[in-house]
Amino acid sequence: MSYADQVFKTMCENIIENGTDTKGELVRPKWPDGTSAYTIKQFGVVNRYDLRKEFPALTFRKTALKSAMDEILWIWQKKSNNIKDLNSHIWDEWADENGSIGKAYGYQLGLKHPYKDVTEEKARKVFGNNIGIMYIGDRLDINSIPITKRFHIIQDRDNPIWYMDQVDRVLYDLKVNPFSRRILTSIYNHADLSEMALSPCCWSVTLNVTQSADGLVLNMMLTQRSQDILAANNWNVCQYAILLMMLAQVSGMIPGELVHCIADAHIYDRHVPIVKELIQRESFPAPKVYLNPEVKDFYAFTTKDLIVEDYKYGPQVEIPIAI
């Protein structure tokens, strides 16, 4: 049995046996037939996965690892909020006629912010010549400026403050300030919530570096406000495990622990019998999952660089989705 299977089984049993039923509450999600989608939930579920031991893929049923990676690349690498840049259809229900999900996810990671502690010398050590330096006036909206350089760093001549987005700030700190306790991202921007198709579920990532005999170890904490356990739990776990692997590889580190914190961990009422059947299935050893070691640039990764070997799993299940 894979470790991810053990964690999933224990978590689901605990939610079903000890969770709180929301039946009768005023709930937002609906089933396709218009019925309110109630849940059994637990508050504050925390699971830990050590990538040095095995990759946390569920084997009770298959998790589409390349599709999970494609979504994380859509958010973190492309910094997109348009489903036309995504190869799956998981966001179709929330997109508008132009394919946009509003000012959510990738949009927030791509917004540029000022940092007083960044210097050109250090930035060039991290990004080389892929730096767009622009001298702008105070009244100009920096996020509206098209920049041909891949790394969006902008400098004001009269006030030498550098601007970069949250992803580039993470890449910068992992190289320049690896032991900082401030390497994190946050996309739950209250100023833009009204313009998001869906408030971010996975809303914060915190990175922390520790030392070991084998080198620096990169650890990640994923904080999630809400999660549909059957539909999304292992999907999110696997995609952020892959993100941890990518960030570690381009920073010359070893991927370590992924700590997953879920505020509202819930199983929908119509999912309970499916979950009960699923966690009684035969389980298999975890697959071997690794990245193409030749890729050293975060922005160069594609789903082709994810190698999955010996992934044995049970049959897929049909999951009704509440919207």
JOQUIVEN-V618807 format. One record per run of one state. SS is the DSSP state (2 for helix, 1 for strand, 0 for the rest). FROM is the first residue (numbers start at 1). TO is the last residue. If there is no record, write none. Layout:
ss=SS from=FROM to=TO
ss=SS from=FROM to=TO
This chain:
ss=0 from=1 to=2
ss=2 from=3 to=18
ss=0 from=19 to=19
ss=1 from=20 to=21
ss=0 from=22 to=29
ss=1 from=30 to=30
ss=0 from=31 to=35
ss=1 from=36 to=36
ss=0 from=37 to=38
ss=1 from=39 to=50
ss=0 from=51 to=64
ss=2 from=65 to=76
ss=0 from=77 to=81
ss=1 from=82 to=82
ss=2 from=83 to=85
ss=0 from=86 to=91
ss=2 from=92 to=94
ss=0 from=95 to=99
ss=1 from=100 to=100
ss=0 from=101 to=101
ss=1 from=102 to=102
ss=0 from=103 to=105
ss=2 from=106 to=110
ss=0 from=111 to=111
ss=1 from=112 to=115
ss=0 from=116 to=119
ss=2 from=120 to=127
ss=0 from=128 to=130
ss=1 from=131 to=131
ss=0 from=132 to=141
ss=2 from=142 to=144
ss=0 from=145 to=150
ss=1 from=151 to=151
ss=0 from=152 to=153
ss=1 from=154 to=156
ss=0 from=157 to=158
ss=1 from=159 to=165
ss=2 from=166 to=176
ss=0 from=177 to=183
ss=1 from=184 to=186
ss=0 from=187 to=189
ss=2 from=190 to=195
ss=1 from=196 to=196
ss=0 from=197 to=201
ss=1 from=202 to=212
ss=0 from=213 to=214
ss=1 from=215 to=228
ss=2 from=229 to=250
ss=0 from=251 to=253
ss=1 from=254 to=268
ss=2 from=269 to=278
ss=0 from=279 to=287
ss=1 from=288 to=291
ss=0 from=292 to=297
ss=2 from=298 to=300
ss=0 from=301 to=302
ss=2 from=303 to=305
ss=1 from=306 to=309
ss=0 from=310 to=323
